[in-house]
Amino acid sequence: MLASRLLSILILLQTRGRMSARELAAEFEVAVRTIHRDVDQLSAAGVPVYADRGRNGGFRLQDGYRTRLTGLTQPEAESLFLAGLPGPAAQLGLADVLSSARLKLLAALPADVQPGAQRIAARFHLDAVAWFHGVDRLASLPAIAGAAWSDHMLEMRYRRSGDTEARPRLVAPLGLVLKAGIWYLVAQRAMTIRTYRVANIHDARICEETFVRPKGFDLAAHWEKASRDYETGVYREHADVRLSAKGMAMLDLLGPHVVRSATETASKPDRAGGVRCTLPLESFEFGVRELMRLGTEVTVLGPPALRALMARSARRIAAAHAMRRTTQAR
């Protein structure tokens, strides 16, 4: 603890310049007397710390005493500060480590580079979590990350979507991916590379057994291909529809893949401004729920089975609301 505090004091003095004993004591939640002892130990170790007396005095380092990161340009330094995501770092159990690393990096930067790096942190904040979603408390994430980092096998229980209980799995964790605020584990099991949603992983435990990563495996390239395959494979049905101009503008509600398909298949607008196009659907049942988000701005033209299901669902909704009005009237 003492060594860590001494290093942190040194870094703070490099970063902020002159600081009083009271400021340092408040920073580390220790007594002022403790700070004076710490500064004495830094001086004894050869660190040129000087005390300026007076009303605006404090401790400072000798001018020019600084550790530099050789060759690091200002754009590179700024990009490193932009890359820090506090939310995901906290989920990985690295929030304090990230904060410490940013402080050390800032302290080691040349004086002319520091302002730009600090400006990035002050003007850009990356929030990877989708709207109306909190940050998941993922108890198993640190263990999963540890296994992936050290190439150790991972024991876990995994609950697939729709299952009522989690089942045991033994996997070789190849890497973690953060997609739209959701963590996924890419792992090898029985010679097949699969994707697991971390929120559905329970009781993860790092095994003593190690594994050899597949030769030439590239996590980013694998994820890009797997994402494309998933987006293509998940849409097994389609809907022929007529959309009003407002309906076309509302398609963002159904996702970018649907918007792209509608744009590519849209006919010329009719006199009322409506267009005919084809929309991809995961299934007719799911498609009805999605299309109803567009209200009266969409008319399903086909296939007949989808049109019938849409009409049947609309009648049930209308009947349910009609019954409620009758009951309230009584």
Phi, psi and omega in degrees: 000318181296314181299320179296319181292320178300316179295320180294322177298315178301315182294318179297320179294324176292323186280314189258351183083223183289134176221141180281164178297324179294320178296317179292321179296320178292325181296321185254002178057049177230174179284154178300322179300324179296320179297318179299319178295320179298318180295322177298321179291323176297318179296319180295333180275001177097005178279124184283080178261130181240148178252121175262122182273166179112179185298321181255025183280188181155188179265145177210163177266155176302138180305132178091350179280107185198142173269128182251147173267099186300127173086356181281119182275167180297314177301323178295316179297318180296321180294327178294322178288330178288334186283346184284118178251103185297323180298302177300325178297321178295320178297327179278357183079022186243018184300312180293323179296317179297316180298317179295319181295320179296320179296316180294320179297316180297320180294328184275350181286149173300151185303324183283347180264334185304313183302320180295320179294318178294326180295322177301311182297329182280336188250347181229129177231125182262115178247106187275359184268136180292160177301144178064019175237131174275173175281119181298139173272100187257093184297331184273349187299315179301321179293320179297315179297320179296319179293319179294323182291322186262002180060044175252147176297155184234125171266137181202166169248134185233131178253111178287156179302127180096343179277151181268343181222155180272141182247149183292144178220147171237115187228161172258104184287115183268336179171167178244143180231133174257113183238113177052042177083002182245131179273138176232143174257126172261118187218157178259131178217123180055046177068009179242135178270123185233166180243132180235134175282124187297328179298339181262007179263133181230152174053045178289138181218130179284128180271162175287332182291134177261171178221161178257124181294144178304136182298129178078007181293131179236114185300313182296317180293319178298316182295320180299316180291317180297323179295316179297316180298320180295313181297325179286318185283335185287335181267099185259347181235177178213162178230132171267119188226164167245127180245136171288171178300321178292323179298320177298321180290337182271356185297342176304334179298334185262359174105158185294328180295320179292318179299316181297317179295318180297318181295319183288333185252001186293138175278178174291142180301141176278188185298330180273358180092002180275157179229153172260140180201174180246130181245134177283144179229148174289319177199166179296318182297313178292324180298322179299314180298320181290315183294331179292343176293340179271354177060225182277005180277358180230141173234122179278123180261336181178172357295163183304321182296321178291318180299318180294318179295321178297315180296318181296318179294319179296320179295320180295319179295316180297319181294318180298319180286327176295317178297321180296320179295321180295318180295318180294326180295327179290000000 
